[in-house]
Amino acid sequence: MATELRAGVAKVDITPPLGHTMAGYGGRTTTADGIEDPLYAYAVALEQGDEACAIVVGDLIGVPAPLCEQLRERVTELCDLPRERVMVCATHTHWGPVLHRSGYLPTDLKEAVSEEYALTCMRQMAGAVAEAWRLREPAVALCGAGDADLVSFNRRPVTVEGPVAMNLALPLEEALVASRVGRELSLTWEKGGSPGERLSEPQEGAQGLRIGPANTQVPLLKLVRPDGSPIAAVLAFGCHPVCGADADTTFYRYSADYPGYARRVLELALGSTARRSSCSAAPATKCHCGGKETHASASAIRSAPRRCACGS
């Protein structure tokens, strides 16, 4: 009989005070002046026999390595999880705070970066890990994958002459072509096998550009109690969170962008606390969202196969 799996989940509000430097755009000229929606960090802790781990995901553009180490060190002070078993991730929202003085920032905005907030945020995220560890309970893990096609496209198409033609936004019809072709290319890449096709033939419906692959899979880990009631869900989707903004209204407001919207939709769909894991260094973040199409993701997940990964 397999050793019992135990899982816990926790979240914490990490929204900074107004007046902090925001991440993601070199064109910003001032600090945050509003909150479109709150920023959160979510943690899931898992234990089975002698093995244990945790993942914590913040509504941040990324977490620099030195701050990750401070977070992990704080976790070891709060609970008995080894530091090397704590995975630190970010949703990569472009509407959150800067945690360090990035090179693309103007001088005055660099000076407005708050080291105090960065340290506070790491302590909050570490606290969420410790709370998830404290709250662990008997669980069954289910896994599956859905498909959210026509949501994202590769933002680095190539001209027939060879240079990259960066496209952060395309007219709808061209975006649909790029999304469809990118998905078809992604299916030529076999997990653990040789690389698939990197570029399409020139697409007449997309300015004659050669389109790159865009992974539309939505893998899901769903954690439930032995009676089937939900504990949490962890999912991933490769798409830049850059949907949020209008230069005249929301450009300087904090927002989790579409990952936050997706969580709200999925919590309604699954009846649990949803987590989105998307590390900013992941190659899949080189896709651009064509809109807040997270209802498609929710449908994909609800229709995903439900397989027992491990449990009691």
Secondary structure as GFF3:
##gff-version 3
##sequence-region A 1 312
A	DSSP	beta_strand	5	13	.	.	.	ID=ss1
A	DSSP	beta_strand	34	35	.	.	.	ID=ss2
A	DSSP	beta_strand	40	48	.	.	.	ID=ss3
A	DSSP	beta_strand	51	58	.	.	.	ID=ss4
A	DSSP	alpha_helix	65	78	.	.	.	ID=ss5
A	DSSP	three_ten_helix	83	85	.	.	.	ID=ss6
A	DSSP	beta_strand	86	90	.	.	.	ID=ss7
A	DSSP	alpha_helix	107	111	.	.	.	ID=ss8
A	DSSP	alpha_helix	115	134	.	.	.	ID=ss9
A	DSSP	beta_strand	137	147	.	.	.	ID=ss10
A	DSSP	beta_strand	152	154	.	.	.	ID=ss11
A	DSSP	alpha_helix	172	186	.	.	.	ID=ss12
A	DSSP	three_ten_helix	204	206	.	.	.	ID=ss13
A	DSSP	beta_strand	217	224	.	.	.	ID=ss14
A	DSSP	beta_strand	230	235	.	.	.	ID=ss15
A	DSSP	beta_strand	253	254	.	.	.	ID=ss16
A	DSSP	alpha_helix	257	270	.	.	.	ID=ss17
A	DSSP	beta_strand	273	276	.	.	.	ID=ss18
A	DSSP	three_ten_helix	283	286	.	.	.	ID=ss19
A	DSSP	beta_strand	287	289	.	.	.	ID=ss20
A	DSSP	alpha_helix	294	302	.	.	.	ID=ss21
A	DSSP	beta_strand	307	310	.	.	.	ID=ss22
###
